């Protein structure tokens, strides 16, 4: 697997990924536009989950291109990219089973969100976050779950409304798994570290 890391450290690839993630972030906020219009200002930072995750990664990529590390954004990026990437894949697959069909946008969301989850983890050897960055990320992530499933600010999939308690339970454990994954692939002492060239 280590053969891929010199490729990931390549500046042209980082620039391409930056452009893709900026475009995806802009589209993501546009996708949430109608829900954001109905959302109280106090909840706005916690509604557009996936585009905010990719926005964190946009800043991580910018830092890499500047030959720098912004550790808190790295911790936020890996946890939220994986969490919301996998969450969206599972939700769209569930939509398929509930409706017995999935439109092209649904398939696009599965592909793009799976790519989000993968890219966050792939860059783990380049991250430099510490325990306290992961603790802050845990507070953000679990607080977001409370906002979503206690105050009902989760992304709207009306066809899945009957499953909200189960989805909330799944999301809570997905958050914890994502935090554990971030520790395992980027924080534990035995992990090897790489530099962007």
C-alpha positions as CSV (number, residue, x, y, z in Angstrom):
1,X,0.0,0.0,0.0
2,X,2.9,2.4,0.7
3,X,3.6,2.6,-3.1
4,X,0.7,5.1,-3.3
5,X,2.2,7.7,-0.9
6,X,4.7,9.2,-3.3
7,X,1.8,9.7,-5.7
8,X,-0.3,11.4,-3.0
9,X,2.6,13.8,-2.2
10,X,2.7,15.0,-5.8
11,X,1.8,18.6,-6.1
12,X,-0.1,18.4,-9.4
13,X,-2.3,15.7,-7.9
14,X,-2.9,17.8,-4.8
15,X,-3.9,20.7,-7.0
16,X,-6.4,18.4,-8.9
17,X,-7.8,17.1,-5.6
18,X,-8.1,20.7,-4.3
19,X,-10.1,21.7,-7.4
20,X,-12.3,18.6,-7.1
21,X,-13.0,19.2,-3.4
22,X,-13.7,22.9,-3.9
23,X,-16.2,22.0,-6.6
24,X,-17.8,19.3,-4.4
25,X,-18.0,21.6,-1.4
26,X,-19.7,24.4,-3.4
27,X,-22.2,21.8,-4.9
28,X,-22.7,20.4,-1.4
29,X,-23.7,23.7,0.1
30,X,-26.0,24.3,-2.9
31,X,-27.6,20.9,-2.4
32,X,-28.4,21.9,1.2
33,X,-29.7,25.3,0.2
34,X,-33.4,24.7,0.7
35,X,-32.8,23.1,4.1
36,X,-30.5,25.9,5.2
37,X,-33.2,28.5,4.3
38,X,-35.5,26.7,6.8
39,X,-32.8,26.4,9.5
40,X,-32.4,28.7,12.5
41,X,-29.1,30.6,12.5
42,X,-27.9,28.8,15.7
43,X,-28.0,25.5,13.9
44,X,-26.5,26.5,10.5
45,X,-22.9,25.3,11.1
46,X,-24.2,21.8,11.9
47,X,-26.6,21.2,9.0
48,X,-24.5,20.8,5.8
49,X,-22.4,17.9,7.1
50,X,-20.7,16.6,4.0
51,X,-19.7,19.9,2.4
52,X,-18.3,21.1,5.7
53,X,-16.3,17.9,5.9
54,X,-14.9,18.5,2.4
55,X,-14.3,22.1,3.3
56,X,-12.1,21.0,6.2
57,X,-10.1,18.9,3.6
58,X,-9.9,21.8,1.2
59,X,-7.9,23.7,4.0
60,X,-5.8,20.6,4.6
61,X,-4.9,20.4,1.0
62,X,-4.1,24.1,0.9
63,X,-1.8,23.6,3.9
64,X,0.0,20.7,2.1
65,X,0.5,22.8,-0.9
66,X,2.1,25.5,1.3
67,X,4.3,22.7,2.9
68,X,2.5,23.1,6.2
69,X,0.2,21.2,8.5
70,X,-2.9,22.5,10.2
71,X,-3.5,19.7,12.7
72,X,-6.9,20.5,14.0
73,X,-8.3,20.7,10.4
74,X,-6.6,17.4,9.7
75,X,-8.3,15.7,12.6
76,X,-11.7,17.3,11.7
77,X,-11.2,16.3,8.0
78,X,-10.4,12.6,8.5
79,X,-13.2,12.0,11.0
80,X,-15.9,13.9,9.2
81,X,-14.9,12.8,5.7
82,X,-15.0,9.1,6.8
83,X,-18.2,9.5,8.9
84,X,-20.3,11.5,6.4
85,X,-18.9,9.7,3.5
86,X,-19.9,6.3,4.8
87,X,-23.2,7.7,6.2
88,X,-24.3,9.0,2.8
89,X,-23.4,5.7,1.1
90,X,-25.5,3.8,3.6
91,X,-28.4,6.2,3.5
92,X,-28.6,6.1,-0.3
93,X,-28.4,2.3,-0.3
94,X,-31.2,2.3,2.2
95,X,-33.2,4.7,0.0
96,X,-32.8,2.1,-2.8
97,X,-34.2,-0.7,-0.6
98,X,-37.1,1.4,0.6
99,X,-38.1,2.8,-2.8
100,X,-36.9,-0.1,-4.9
101,X,-35.0,2.4,-7.1
102,X,-32.4,5.1,-7.0
103,X,-32.1,8.0,-9.3
104,X,-28.8,9.1,-11.0
105,X,-28.2,11.7,-8.3
106,X,-28.4,9.0,-5.7
107,X,-25.7,6.9,-7.5
108,X,-23.6,10.1,-7.8
109,X,-23.9,10.7,-4.1
110,X,-22.8,7.1,-3.3
111,X,-19.7,7.4,-5.5
112,X,-18.7,10.9,-4.4
113,X,-19.2,10.2,-0.7
114,X,-17.3,6.9,-0.9
115,X,-14.5,8.8,-2.5
116,X,-14.6,11.3,0.4
117,X,-14.2,8.6,3.0
118,X,-11.3,7.0,1.1
119,X,-9.4,10.3,0.5
120,X,-9.5,11.3,4.1
121,X,-8.0,8.0,5.2
122,X,-5.4,7.8,2.4
123,X,-3.7,11.0,3.5
124,X,-3.4,9.8,7.2
125,X,0.5,9.4,7.1
126,X,0.7,13.1,6.2
127,X,-1.3,14.3,9.2
128,X,0.3,15.8,12.3
129,X,-2.6,16.1,14.8
130,X,-2.3,15.2,18.4
131,X,-4.6,13.9,21.1
132,X,-6.1,17.3,22.0
133,X,-7.0,17.9,18.3
134,X,-8.8,14.6,18.3
135,X,-10.6,15.4,21.5
136,X,-11.9,18.7,20.1
137,X,-12.9,16.8,16.9
138,X,-14.8,14.3,19.1
139,X,-16.7,17.1,20.8
140,X,-17.6,18.6,17.4
141,X,-18.6,15.3,16.0
142,X,-20.8,14.0,18.8
143,X,-22.3,17.5,19.4
144,X,-23.3,17.4,15.7
145,X,-25.1,14.1,16.3
146,X,-27.0,15.7,19.2
147,X,-28.0,18.7,17.0
148,X,-29.1,16.3,14.2
149,X,-31.0,13.7,16.2
150,X,-32.2,15.6,19.3
151,X,-33.0,18.9,17.5
152,X,-33.8,17.1,14.2
153,X,-31.4,19.0,12.0
154,X,-30.2,15.9,10.1
155,X,-30.1,15.8,6.3
156,X,-33.6,15.4,5.0
157,X,-34.4,12.0,3.5
158,X,-38.2,12.1,4.0
159,X,-38.6,8.5,2.7
160,X,-36.5,7.3,5.6
161,X,-38.4,9.3,8.4
162,X,-39.8,6.1,9.9
163,X,-36.2,4.8,10.5
164,X,-34.9,8.0,12.3
165,X,-34.3,6.3,15.7
166,X,-32.3,3.5,14.0
167,X,-30.4,6.0,11.8
168,X,-29.6,8.1,14.8
169,X,-28.3,5.1,16.7
170,X,-26.2,4.0,13.7
171,X,-24.8,7.5,13.3
172,X,-23.7,7.7,16.9
173,X,-21.7,4.5,16.6
174,X,-20.4,5.5,13.2
175,X,-19.0,8.7,14.8
176,X,-17.2,6.7,17.5
177,X,-15.8,4.3,14.9
178,X,-14.6,7.2,12.8
179,X,-12.8,8.7,15.8
180,X,-11.2,5.3,16.6
181,X,-10.2,5.0,12.9
182,X,-8.5,8.4,13.1
183,X,-6.5,7.3,16.1
184,X,-5.6,4.0,14.5
185,X,-4.4,5.3,11.1
186,X,-2.9,8.7,12.1
187,X,-2.3,9.1,15.8
188,X,-0.9,5.9,17.4
189,X,2.8,6.1,18.0
190,X,3.7,3.3,15.6
191,X,2.4,5.1,12.6
192,X,5.0,6.1,10.0
193,X,5.0,9.8,8.9
194,X,5.5,11.2,5.5
195,X,6.2,14.7,4.1
196,X,4.7,16.5,1.2
197,X,7.4,17.1,-1.4
